[in-house]
Amino acid sequence: MVQAEKRERCMVAEVPQKKSDSGLTLIELMIAMVILAFGAVAALGILVEAHKANALAKAKTMAINRAEEQMEVIFQDAPELVEAKYDDTWFAVENLTGNGPAGEAGYITVSDTEPHEVRIEVTWNGSGTLHGGTISISAIRSTANRDM
């Protein structure tokens, strides 16, 4: 029986394990994941800010275009009718909500002195990622006779 035990010991002898430097340890993997997470959060923040800037640029473009369209309509009318017809009036701007009686964003004022200053202001309320804002344009409309 003693010889059987010796044989078993010889067979069960521990084989030294070889250490390899080619793999990643758990700590290294966790550090890499934390670094990647910080990078992903930073990239997400940049995307959110880009979305906000894009929404604001779109709102400003719509507001400016609509204000210019209104100015063209005003200048097509007879100069003597401008004040009576357009002073203190509201107009809608697509996709923008303002402070007008029915949520209009555009407002026109015409000075009562000659030459008339026509001022168009578009003010919109913020919603979602869009911050509120205002743009305004103005022009002079005279009733003076231009014929010479």
C-alpha positions in Angstrom: 0.0 0.0 0.0 2.9 2.4 0.7 4.0 2.0 -2.9 0.5 2.8 -4.2 0.5 6.0 -2.3 3.9 6.9 -3.7 2.7 6.3 -7.2 -0.4 8.5 -6.6 1.8 11.3 -5.3 4.0 11.1 -8.3 1.1 11.2 -10.6 -0.6 14.1 -8.8 2.5 16.2 -8.7 1.9 19.9 -9.2 2.8 21.2 -12.6 4.2 24.8 -12.3 1.9 27.2 -14.2 3.4 29.4 -16.7 2.6 33.2 -16.4 1.9 35.0 -19.5 2.1 38.8 -20.1 0.1 38.7 -23.3 -3.4 39.0 -21.7 -5.3 41.7 -19.8 -5.9 41.7 -16.1 -9.3 42.6 -14.7 -8.1 45.9 -13.4 -6.7 46.9 -16.8 -10.0 46.0 -18.4 -12.0 48.1 -15.8 -9.7 51.1 -16.3 -10.2 50.9 -20.1 -14.0 50.7 -19.7 -14.0 53.8 -17.4 -11.9 55.8 -19.9 -14.3 54.7 -22.8 -17.3 55.7 -20.7 -15.9 59.2 -20.1 -15.3 59.5 -23.8 -18.8 58.4 -24.6 -20.3 60.9 -22.1 -18.3 63.7 -23.6 -19.3 62.8 -27.1 -23.0 62.7 -26.1 -22.7 66.1 -24.6 -21.2 67.5 -27.8 -24.1 65.9 -29.8 -26.7 67.5 -27.5 -25.1 71.0 -27.8 -24.9 70.6 -31.6 -28.7 69.7 -31.7 -29.5 72.8 -29.6 -27.4 75.0 -31.9 -29.0 73.5 -35.0 -32.6 74.1 -33.6 -31.7 77.7 -32.8 -30.2 78.3 -36.3 -33.3 76.8 -37.9 -35.6 79.1 -35.8 -33.6 82.2 -36.6 -33.6 81.3 -40.3 -37.4 80.8 -40.3 -37.9 84.1 -38.4 -35.7 86.1 -40.7 -37.2 84.7 -43.9 -40.8 85.3 -42.7 -39.9 88.9 -41.5 -38.4 89.6 -44.9 -41.5 88.2 -46.7 -43.7 90.5 -44.6 -41.5 93.5 -45.4 -41.8 92.8 -49.1 -45.6 92.6 -48.8 -45.6 96.0 -47.0 -43.4 97.6 -49.6 -45.7 96.4 -52.4 -48.6 98.4 -51.0 -49.1 102.1 -51.5 -46.9 104.1 -49.1 -49.8 106.2 -47.8 -51.6 103.0 -46.6 -48.7 101.5 -44.7 -49.3 102.9 -41.3 -53.1 102.4 -41.3 -52.9 98.9 -42.7 -49.9 97.3 -40.9 -49.2 99.2 -37.7 -49.7 97.1 -34.5 -50.4 93.8 -36.4 -49.4 90.2 -35.7 -48.5 87.5 -38.1 -47.7 83.8 -37.8 -44.3 82.2 -38.3 -44.2 78.5 -39.2 -43.2 76.3 -36.3 -42.6 79.2 -33.9 -44.9 80.1 -31.1 -44.9 83.7 -29.8 -46.8 86.0 -27.5 -49.4 87.1 -30.0 -53.2 86.7 -29.3 -53.2 83.4 -31.1 -49.6 82.4 -30.5 -48.2 84.5 -33.4 -44.5 85.2 -33.2 -44.3 88.2 -35.6 -45.2 91.7 -34.8 -45.2 94.8 -37.0 -45.0 98.4 -35.9 -45.0 101.5 -38.1 -43.9 104.9 -36.9 -46.5 107.7 -37.3 -44.0 110.2 -38.5 -43.0 110.7 -42.1 -40.9 108.8 -43.4 -42.4 105.8 -41.8 -40.1 103.4 -40.1 -41.4 99.9 -40.5 -40.1 97.6 -37.8 -40.8 93.8 -37.9 -39.9 91.8 -34.8 -40.2 88.0 -34.5 -40.1 86.7 -30.9 -40.5 83.0 -30.2 -40.9 81.1 -26.9 -38.5 78.3 -26.0 -39.6 74.7 -26.0 -37.7 71.4 -25.7 -34.1 72.0 -26.8 -35.0 75.4 -28.4 -34.3 78.5 -26.4 -36.5 81.5 -27.0 -35.2 84.4 -29.0 -35.9 87.5 -31.0 -34.9 89.0 -34.3 -35.9 92.3 -35.8 -35.6 94.1 -39.1 -36.5 97.6 -40.0 -36.8 99.8 -43.1 -37.9 103.3 -44.0 -41.1 103.7 -46.1 -41.7 107.2 -47.4 -44.7 108.7 -49.1 -42.6 111.4 -50.8 -42.9 111.7 -54.5 -40.0 110.1 -56.3 -40.8 111.4 -59.7 -38.6 114.1 -60.9 
